Amino acid sequence: SRPLDMASILATLSNRGKYIPPHFVEKVETQSGEVLLDNSEMEGTQVINPDTADAVISAMGPIAGYSNTHALAGRQSAAKTGTAQLGDTGQNKDAWMIGSTPQLATAVWMGNVNGQPLVDMTYGGPMYGSKSPADIWKNFMDAALVNEPAENFEGGVAADTSTGGGGG
C-alpha cells in the first residue's frame, strides 16, 4: 500500500465511511479572484457503513498516545503504527504511522528500495512505526492543525487525547 492509499482509507473511516477522492489542491484563484478550481466542497460517496467506520476509528483512538506518547496536542486522533519485516532477518524494511483527526489524515512512511534494513538514527536500532515515523506524524499534525479548532469525531467516537506509554 502506498502512503496516499493509507491516508485516503483513514480519511474515509474518519469521515464516517464517506470517501472523498484525495486531492492536493483545495482551491485555485486568479489574482482577480476568478476561481479556476475548487475542491473545497467535493461530494463524497458512502463506501463503508457509518457504524462500522466509527467502530474502527474508536479502536484506533488510543494508539497515538500509547505509541511512545504521540498523542496530538489537545485533540482527538485515530492512528496506527506498522512495520514490514525484511525477510527472516529480524530487521524491518518499512515503517509507518498513519493517523487522522476529523479534519486531516496523514501517512508517514519510511523505507528504502535497496533491500537493506532500516536503522532508526534517532533512537538507534531497528526502525519501528512508533518511533521516527510517529515523531514526524505528530510534529506535522500538531503544526498543520495549530490554528484549527479541535474537533471531535462524529458518531459518538471517544478517541483518546491522553498520552500513554509503550507502543510498537
N, C-alpha and C positions, 0 to 999 in steps of 0.2 A: 504494500500500500504506500502511496505517496503521501507526504505531509499534507498536501492540499486535500486529498481524499479524506484523511483522518479529520482534519479541521472541518470539512464540509459535513461529514457524518455527525460530528459532535454538535455542530451548529444546528443541524436538523433535529437532533434529540433535544437540544436546549430550546428550540422553537416549538416544543410540544409535537414533534413529528412532522412539521411542515418544512418541506425542502424549498430553499431558495437558491438558485444557481450561484456558485461563488463568483465574486467579481472583485477586481482590484480598484476600480474607479467608481466612486459613487455618483459624481456629477461633474460635467464639463460645461463651462460657460465662457462665452467670448468676453472680451473686455467691456463690451457694451451691454452685457447681461443676457445675450441670447443663449438659451440652453441648447447645447448640441447633443448632450447625453445626460440622461437622468435615471440612475438605478436606485434612487432613494426609496421608491415606493413599489419595488418589484413584487409581483404576486407570487405566492408560494403554492405548492402542491402538497396536499396531505398524503404522506407516504408511510407513516407509522402511526398507529393508534396513539392518541394523546396520553392515555393512561399508561401505556407501555413505555413511551418516551419519558414520562415523569418518573416512573419506577427506576429506569436506568440512570437518569440524572440524580435521583435521590441516592442510589447506591454509590455513585461516583462523588457525592458531596464531600465526604471526609478525606478523600485521598490526598489532596494537595497538602492539607495540614499534617497528615501522617507521613508524607514523603519528605522527611527531613525538614519539617516545618516550612513548607512552601505555600501556606495559605495566603490568599491575597489580602491586601490592606483593607479591612473593614467591609468586605463584600463576599457574597456567596460565589462559589465556583463548583464546577464539576470537572474532574480531572482523571487521568490515567497515565501512569508511567509504564515503560516497557523496554525490553531488550530482545535482541535476536542473537543467539549464540553462534559462534564461529565454529561450525562442525562440532567435534567432540573435544575441543581444546580446553574447555572450561573458561574461555575468554568470550567476550562479546564483540560482534561486528557492527551492530546498530543499537542505538539507544534513543528513546524519545520521551517527551512529555507532551500530552495533549490536554487542553483544558479550555473551559469556557465560563463565561458569565452570561446572563441573559442578553448582553449587548455584543459580545465579541467571543469568537472561538479562534484559538491559535494552536498550531502544532509546531513543536521544535524537534528536529531530527538531527542526530549526529551519527555519522558513519563515514565509510570510505569505500572506494571501489577497487582497492588493491589487494583485498583478501587478507589484510593484516588485522590483528586485534586492536580494539580501541583502548587507549590508555587515558585515564582522566588526569590531565596535567594539574588540575586544581586540587583534587583530593588524593591523587595517587592511586595506583591500582587499576582494576578494570573499570570500564565506563558503565554506569547504570543510569537509567532514566531519572531517578530521584536525586541525582547529583547535578552535574553541569547542565544537562538539558532542562531540568527543573529550575535551576538558578536563572537561566536565560528566560524561560517562560514567565516566571514570577516577575522578574525585573521589567520585561516588556509589558506584561499585562498591567502591572501597577502604574507604569509610566503612561501607557496608552489610555488608561481609564481615570487618571488622576483628576480630571476636571469634569468627569461624568458622574451623574448621581448613582449611588449604589442601588441596584435593582434586585428584586428577589425573583427567583424562578416562579413561573405560574404553575397552577395545578397543585398548590399546597406542598411543593417540594421544600423540605427543610435541609438545605445543603449547609455543611459546616463551614463557619468562618474562623474557627479557632485554629491554633497551631498545636500540633501534636508531635510525636516523635516517631522514630523508626522509618521504615519505608524502603522500597527497592525498586 
